[in-house]
Amino acid sequence: MEGLGSPADAARQLLEALPPVMRRLRRDVGEADLGGLTLPQFRVLAKAAPGGRTAGELAAEMGVSLPALSRMAASLARRGHLSRTRAPRDRRLVHVTLTPRGRRAYRAVRARIQADWAARIARLDARARRDLLAGLASLRRLAS
């Protein structure tokens, strides 16, 4: 079944929908008042926010070299947004975690972007909002 509603059609539509959504999100973050942070620095905060990561994990997820990530993390640590600690059993591993100041900065920017998206979504009728929520839930399940 290759027509409307087929898995192949849904996959095609997904691959067509994601790039403009991601471009819009990147533009929204880029246009947001980041409180003096650069966009790459904000991305480090966002990736470290869920509970800390190693520098190597952050670099791999962001698609940057470990030295580039280390420079960004050092700058963020100097500004009080991140803490860096070496793993006791393997001194080569550096754990990066948000400080309270970094968490506040991340949450403030995220709240502004979320409010902007909420305003866009509010323009949809109730059925379209329900469909959007159902589709996002399905997408989340497929991606996990």
C-alpha positions as semicolon CSV with decimal commas, in nm:
position;residue;x (nm);y (nm);z (nm)
1;M;0,000;0,000;0,000
2;E;0,183;0,307;-0,125
3;G;-0,099;0,564;-0,126
4;L;-0,208;0,819;0,128
5;G;-0,159;0,691;0,480
6;S;0,083;0,416;0,386
7;P;0,400;0,371;0,592
8;A;0,605;0,477;0,288
9;D;0,396;0,795;0,245
10;A;0,426;0,874;0,616
11;A;0,804;0,824;0,602
12;R;0,829;1,054;0,299
13;Q;0,622;1,323;0,469
14;L;0,826;1,294;0,788
15;L;1,152;1,339;0,598
16;E;1,003;1,642;0,421
17;A;0,861;1,798;0,740
18;L;1,161;1,768;0,970
19;P;1,413;1,990;0,786
20;P;1,196;2,305;0,784
21;V;1,093;2,245;1,146
22;M;1,457;2,208;1,251
23;R;1,556;2,518;1,050
24;R;1,282;2,713;1,227
25;L;1,393;2,591;1,569
26;R;1,756;2,680;1,493
27;R;1,644;3,023;1,371
28;D;1,432;3,075;1,683
29;V;1,725;2,986;1,909
30;G;1,957;3,204;1,700
31;E;1,721;3,501;1,725
32;A;1,651;3,456;2,097
33;D;1,822;3,671;2,355
34;L;2,072;3,413;2,479
35;G;2,192;3,629;2,766
36;G;2,533;3,682;2,610
37;L;2,577;3,319;2,509
38;T;2,666;3,217;2,156
39;L;2,440;2,966;1,982
40;P;2,701;2,686;2,015
41;Q;2,738;2,765;2,387
42;F;2,361;2,747;2,430
43;R;2,363;2,410;2,255
44;V;2,622;2,285;2,506
45;L;2,394;2,394;2,792
46;A;2,096;2,225;2,627
47;K;2,282;1,896;2,575
48;A;2,424;1,900;2,930
49;A;2,092;1,999;3,091
50;P;1,938;1,653;3,140
51;G;2,189;1,562;3,409
52;G;2,543;1,603;3,290
53;R;2,748;1,422;3,031
54;T;3,110;1,353;2,955
55;A;3,285;1,600;2,728
56;G;3,332;1,321;2,473
57;E;2,960;1,241;2,469
58;L;2,871;1,607;2,421
59;A;3,125;1,650;2,141
60;A;2,996;1,342;1,958
61;E;2,632;1,442;1,994
62;M;2,700;1,796;1,875
63;G;2,922;1,686;1,587
64;V;3,223;1,890;1,702
65;S;3,576;1,790;1,790
66;L;3,666;1,727;2,152
67;P;3,908;2,024;2,154
68;A;3,631;2,255;2,023
69;L;3,390;2,129;2,288
70;S;3,658;2,168;2,554
71;R;3,710;2,534;2,458
72;M;3,335;2,604;2,477
73;A;3,306;2,422;2,809
74;A;3,602;2,614;2,950
75;S;3,443;2,944;2,850
76;L;3,110;2,842;3,002
77;A;3,284;2,726;3,321
78;R;3,465;3,062;3,354
79;R;3,126;3,235;3,328
80;G;2,977;3,010;3,594
81;H;2,741;2,814;3,366
82;L;2,915;2,474;3,378
83;S;3,125;2,272;3,614
84;R;3,383;2,027;3,486
85;T;3,510;1,740;3,698
86;R;3,743;1,455;3,617
87;A;3,620;1,102;3,673
88;P;3,794;0,954;3,977
89;R;3,860;0,616;3,810
90;D;3,960;0,749;3,469
91;R;4,117;1,095;3,479
92;R;4,083;1,122;3,099
93;L;3,704;1,153;3,135
94;V;3,569;1,499;3,209
95;H;3,210;1,523;3,333
96;V;3,026;1,841;3,236
97;T;2,725;1,951;3,441
98;L;2,520;2,266;3,459
99;T;2,561;2,494;3,756
100;P;2,251;2,660;3,902
101;R;2,338;2,969;3,696
102;G;2,370;2,761;3,378
103;R;2,041;2,586;3,449
104;R;1,865;2,923;3,496
105;A;2,012;3,055;3,169
106;Y;1,910;2,744;2,977
107;R;1,559;2,740;3,124
108;A;1,502;3,110;3,052
109;V;1,591;3,076;2,683
110;R;1,395;2,751;2,648
111;A;1,088;2,913;2,810
112;R;1,099;3,205;2,560
113;I;1,124;2,970;2,261
114;Q;0,852;2,745;2,400
115;A;0,622;3,046;2,446
116;D;0,682;3,149;2,084
117;W;0,592;2,799;1,963
118;A;0,288;2,789;2,192
119;A;0,165;3,110;2,025
120;R;0,204;2,949;1,681
121;I;0,027;2,632;1,793
122;A;-0,255;2,838;1,946
123;R;-0,344;2,952;1,594
124;L;-0,435;2,592;1,505
125;D;-0,790;2,475;1,563
126;A;-0,856;2,221;1,840
127;R;-0,855;1,921;1,605
128;A;-0,523;2,021;1,447
129;R;-0,371;2,061;1,796
130;R;-0,495;1,714;1,896
131;D;-0,357;1,569;1,573
132;L;-0,025;1,744;1,633
133;L;0,000;1,605;1,986
134;A;-0,089;1,253;1,870
135;G;0,164;1,274;1,588
136;L;0,436;1,399;1,821
137;A;0,365;1,116;2,066
138;S;0,393;0,862;1,782
139;L;0,712;1,023;1,656
140;R;0,863;1,011;2,005
141;R;0,781;0,636;2,029
142;L;0,931;0,567;1,688
143;A;1,250;0,754;1,773
144;S;1,308;0,575;2,105
